[in-house]
């Protein structure tokens, strides 16, 4: 017969439970409900006088990250976004591709009603890393004049901040521990023979 683990204080048990319940795998699963979401931008005026117009389409990819703190339990997560966009200068159109990396700081919070919530700090535009690739020499010359990168950073920051507050994301950001225990108890109850 196997020896049971030693008893611990309620406080130690609670800390261990919280650390296990709010794991990097569970946090990434919550963030990855955004994976595959389409990103549509524009048309938007950019550059001097906002004469040039930008339109973009893309999608959110799968997030990755790691734990950065234990008190509070916190995670640094990176959310990739890939877009292809067109800069319409009126006389011609230039095509660009961009891979963006959106940083999210996610913190697990314990609430008095026995729920765990995942707070997501919205990204600031300047924190978003952009790998911008112009197609052709003329496109690479126009990308700086039109300030395309800054517009992309601002748009994606606003877009992600809105998405993480939508109902379907808020549901996976909240864990009702009491309800989860009740559901588990139902499955553990002995079944009466028929």
C-alpha positions in Angstrom: 0.0 0.0 0.0 1.3 3.4 -1.0 1.9 6.0 1.8 -0.3 9.1 1.3 1.4 12.5 0.9 1.9 14.5 4.1 -0.8 16.9 5.2 -0.2 20.6 4.5 -1.7 23.8 5.7 -4.8 25.2 4.0 -2.6 28.2 2.8 0.0 25.9 1.3 -2.7 23.7 -0.3 -4.3 26.8 -1.8 -1.1 28.1 -3.2 -0.3 24.7 -4.8 -3.8 24.4 -6.1 -3.7 27.9 -7.7 -0.4 27.3 -9.3 -1.7 24.0 -10.8 -5.0 25.5 -11.9 -3.4 28.5 -13.5 -0.7 26.7 -15.6 0.9 28.0 -18.7 -1.0 25.3 -20.7 -4.4 26.5 -19.4 -3.5 30.2 -20.0 -2.4 29.5 -23.5 -5.6 27.5 -24.2 -7.6 30.5 -23.0 -5.7 32.9 -25.3 -5.8 30.5 -28.2 -9.6 30.9 -28.5 -8.5 33.9 -30.6 -6.4 31.7 -32.9 -7.8 31.8 -36.5 -9.8 35.0 -35.9 -9.7 37.2 -39.0 -8.1 40.6 -38.9 -9.6 43.2 -41.3 -8.2 46.8 -41.5 -9.3 49.7 -43.6 -9.5 51.3 -45.9 -7.6 53.8 -43.7 -5.9 57.0 -44.6 -2.1 57.1 -43.9 0.9 59.2 -44.6 1.1 63.0 -45.2 -2.4 64.4 -45.6 -3.7 60.8 -45.2 -4.0 60.6 -49.0 -2.8 57.0 -49.3 -5.3 54.3 -48.3 -4.4 51.0 -46.6 -6.5 47.9 -46.5 -5.3 44.7 -44.8 -6.5 41.1 -44.2 -4.9 38.5 -42.0 -5.4 36.2 -39.0 -4.4 35.7 -35.5 -2.1 32.7 -34.9 -1.4 30.4 -31.9 0.1 32.0 -28.9 3.1 30.9 -26.9 4.5 32.1 -23.6 5.9 31.3 -20.1 5.4 32.0 -16.5 7.1 35.2 -15.2 5.8 35.4 -11.6 4.4 33.4 -8.8 2.9 36.1 -6.5 0.9 37.1 -8.4 0.9 34.2 -10.9 1.7 35.9 -14.2 2.6 35.0 -17.7 4.3 36.7 -20.6 2.4 35.6 -23.8 3.1 36.4 -27.4 0.2 36.5 -29.8 1.2 36.3 -33.5 -0.7 38.1 -36.2 0.0 37.8 -39.9 -1.4 40.3 -42.4 -1.1 41.1 -46.1 -2.0 44.7 -47.0 -2.3 47.0 -49.9 -1.2 50.6 -49.9 -3.2 52.5 -52.5 -1.3 55.7 -53.5 -4.0 56.7 -56.0 -1.8 56.1 -59.1 -0.7 52.6 -58.2 -0.9 50.0 -55.4 1.9 48.5 -53.3 1.6 45.2 -51.5 3.2 44.4 -48.2 3.3 41.4 -45.8 3.7 41.8 -42.1 4.2 39.4 -39.2 3.3 41.1 -35.9 4.0 39.8 -32.4 1.6 41.1 -29.8 2.8 41.0 -26.1 0.2 40.2 -23.5 0.8 40.2 -19.7 -1.7 37.8 -18.1 -2.2 37.6 -14.4 -4.2 35.0 -12.5 -6.5 36.5 -9.7 -8.3 34.7 -6.9 -11.7 36.1 -6.1 -13.8 35.8 -2.9 -16.5 33.9 -4.7 -14.1 31.0 -5.5 -13.5 32.0 -9.0 -10.2 32.4 -10.8 -9.9 35.2 -13.4 -7.2 35.8 -15.9 -6.6 39.5 -16.3 -5.1 40.5 -19.6 -3.1 43.8 -19.8 -3.9 45.2 -23.3 -0.9 45.8 -25.5 0.4 49.3 -26.3 1.1 50.0 -29.9 4.8 50.6 -29.4 5.2 47.2 -27.7 4.0 45.3 -30.9 7.0 44.0 -32.9 6.5 44.3 -36.7 8.4 42.4 -39.4 7.3 44.4 -42.5 8.2 43.1 -45.9 7.6 45.2 -49.0 7.2 43.5 -52.4 9.5 45.4 -54.8 11.7 48.4 -54.7 8.9 51.0 -55.0 7.1 49.4 -52.1 10.1 49.6 -49.9 10.5 53.3 -50.7 6.9 54.1 -49.9 6.6 52.1 -46.6 8.4 54.8 -44.6 6.6 57.7 -46.2 3.2 56.2 -45.5 4.0 55.3 -41.9 2.4 51.9 -42.5 4.1 50.2 -39.5 2.8 52.7 -37.0 -0.8 52.4 -38.4 -0.5 48.6 -38.1 0.7 48.7 -34.6 -2.1 51.1 -33.5 -4.8 49.1 -35.3 -3.6 45.7 -34.0 -3.3 47.0 -30.4 -6.9 48.3 -30.5 -8.2 45.1 -32.2 -6.6 42.7 -29.7 -7.7 44.9 -26.7 -11.3 44.7 -28.0 -11.2 41.0 -28.7 -9.9 39.9 -25.3 -13.0 41.7 -23.7 -15.6 39.9 -25.9 -18.0 37.5 -24.1 -16.5 34.3 -25.6 -13.0 35.2 -24.4 -14.2 36.4 -21.0 -15.9 33.0 -20.5 -12.6 31.1 -20.9 -10.8 33.8 -18.7 -13.0 32.9 -15.7 -12.9 29.6 -13.8 -15.7 29.0 -11.4 -14.0 26.6 -9.0 -17.1 25.8 -6.9 -19.1 24.9 -10.0 -16.3 22.8 -11.3 -16.2 20.8 -8.0 -20.0 20.4 -8.2 -19.7 19.0 -11.7 -16.9 16.6 -10.6 -18.9 15.3 -7.7 -21.9 14.4 -9.9 -19.6 12.2 -12.0 -18.1 10.6 -8.9 -21.4 9.7 -7.3 -22.2 6.0 -7.5 -24.7 5.1 -10.2 -27.8 3.1 -9.2 -28.2 -0.2 -11.0 -31.1 -0.1 -13.5 
